Amino acid sequence: MLVRVGSRGSRLALTQAERAVEALRRPGVEIALVPITTAGDRDRTRPFGEIGSRGVFVKELEEALLEGRIDVAVHSAKDMTSTDVAGLVVGAYPPREDPRDALCGAAAIEPGMRIGTASVRRRAQLLALEPSLSVEPLRGNVDTRLRKRVERGLDAVVLAACGLDRLGLEDEIGFRFAVEDIVPEAGQGVIAIQVRAGEEELVEALDDEQASAALAAERAVTRRLAGGCLVPVAAHAAPGAGGWLMTGWVARPDGSETLTETAANIDPLIAAETVGTRLLERGAAGLVAAAAGRGE
């Protein structure tokens, strides 16, 4: 039996795809990785929000799955929309890896540093930590961004720690931000394994209950706030001894105004509802509208 696994073609995407489906390998089952180029890969200059809606790294993989050119699609969960495409389902979320952001090129944030990132969320949180920073746009895969840091003389770049870990580039990390300082994007560190509806059995053994629960809670917060590619919104859910701790965050793009709320509950969705409600009560809708260009 041949299982064709579709993935973006970057080194990181192929590495995480291979790791994610490794458990599918067994006697009589052969895995073939199928690299697929997405809209986000083709346009390496414009900010993500200008290319299209969330999903610019996903659409072509989903089309290949629907058309039967692949049997499984492996995505970074944070690249996906929170609603399933007709005919497709996420059959598994493997165990989550480090969701934190990492500073590469320096061991700490210092006043006046030049830091590269294409993320509006990271830009806002960096400026909230240190308003004197110069945060410059930087696109490309992990290797490209690490190289551009040197070529452009940047003091540091901010990348997802999980991607660096997966590529064996932990030595590039000078500092991993605490979730309290930079709240990760919803789903960061989670891999989504998508299949055609009715074929969930192919990958269901790869599913991790905690990863699935965390992602659902984080998406509940960002959905409540109507966050998107152009809006600095973040959410993080983590299991603990006393239940789930939920953190939600929203800000102006320049980091001049931020709102953070936390809540704990044995049910992560209840914690998410509490956080979303508290943020809206404190004026989150106005920040989201302003960031999205809809006025105050």
Secondary structure, DSSP 8 states (H G I E B T S, - for coil): -EEEEEEESSHHHHHHHHHHHGGG-BTTBEEEEEEE--HHHH--SS-HHHH-STTTTTHHHHHHHHTTS-SEEEEEGGGS-SS--TTEEEEE--------EEEES-SS--TT-EEE---HHHHHHHHHH-TT-EEE---S-HHHHHHHHHHTT-SEEEEEHHHHHHTT-GGGEEEE--TTTS---TTTT-EEEEEETT-GGGTGGG--HHHHHHHHHHHHHHHHHT--TTS-EEEEEEEETTEEEEEEEEE-TTSSSEEEEEEEESSHHHHHHHHHHHHHHTTHHHHHHHHTTS--
